[in-house]
């Protein structure tokens, strides 16, 4: 199991929990964190025992964005990972889910700050839970920067354009209830319970047929920008083979026998 000094990895049953672990900096993105994230996504993709991923942050914050000191060339944290970037110049974008989409569902558990790069990586997750005091926002424009993690493309596809443009052009903070109201997050829970709620959702996902889960997720994203006709054709191509799997037969038997199914990804 991987991880770095700024990213911890642990298993909760069939869920891989990735924790941004730089609490003294509100989990601002660093090179060790990005390397750990990318390795975590790869581990989840390659391990059939992993059926879902939970992404969270340590110390009461999710992620306060990029480490601006590092961006300005100050500090040397993570120098030992520079060779990873040289070998794969796209690694940081994959880590931020800009150029990579995990096969398994990714559930975000947000407490505290989830701003700038934090809100950008959030848009690469599938299901989102936040503590009631969490703060969201794309602050880049206030600092004369561009939210290049994908927000000018993805945000308007996930929430109404008027809300996307307001968030992008004002750089103001949003409360968790506001974020839920515009559709950026799905659940607002009492502070300190976001991870528990995310793990509860993950367990519900884990109890379902893993081949079906992965095919459904893939179909949703594949068809998002298609016409309805093309999307329906793509859905059939992706979904019909699932009915011939051993998992589908096990699901039917378990229903008939009134017992929980035991899926084996077959």
C-alpha positions, 0 to 999 in steps of 0.5 A: 500500500502506497502513500507519501509524507503528505498522503496516507493510504488505508483500507476500510474493507473494500474502500481505499481511503486517501487522506491529504495529510498536511494539516499544518498547511490546511492540506495545501497541495505539494509534490509529495501529495500529488505523487501520493494521490496519483499512486492511490488512483493507480492502486485503486484501479489495479486492485480488484479488491477495491470497490470504492475510494474515499478522498478526505483531508486530515486536521479538519480541512480538505484542501486549501489549494496549491502551495503558493510558496512552492509555486513562487519557487520557495522551499524544497519539499518533495525534491526526492519526487522530481524524477517522477515528474520528469518521467511523467510530466502529466503526473500532477494533472492525473493526481488532480483528476484532470487527466485521469478518471478512476474506474471505481467511484470516488467519494469526497469527504470534506471538512473545513477548507475546500478552496482553489485547488481543493474545489478543483479536485472536488469536481473530479469526484463522483459523490460529495459529502461535506461538514456544515462548516465547510468552505468552498470556492475558486479563489484563483481570480482574486490572486490574479491566477487562472483555475487551470485544474479544469474548473472553467470546463467542468464546473459549468457542466456540473452546476448551472452556468450562472452559478459557475460563472459567479464562483469563477469570476468573484472568487468568493467563499461559499458555505456548505449549504450554498454549495449544496443549493447549487448542486456542487455537493450532495450531502451536508452533515454535522461537522466531524461526520463527513468521513463517516457518511462517505464511508457509509455511502461507500459501503452501499456502493461496495455491496453492489455488483462491482462490474455493474458499478464500474460500467454505470460510472463509465456510461454516465461520463461517456454519454454526458456530451453525446446526443440522446440517440448516440448516448442510448446506443453507447449505453447499450454497448456498455451495459448489455454485456453486464447481463451475461456476467456471473455477477448478474446471475449471482444477483438474480439468485440472491434476490430469489433466495432472499439473501445478500449477494456475493459478487466476484467480479466475473 
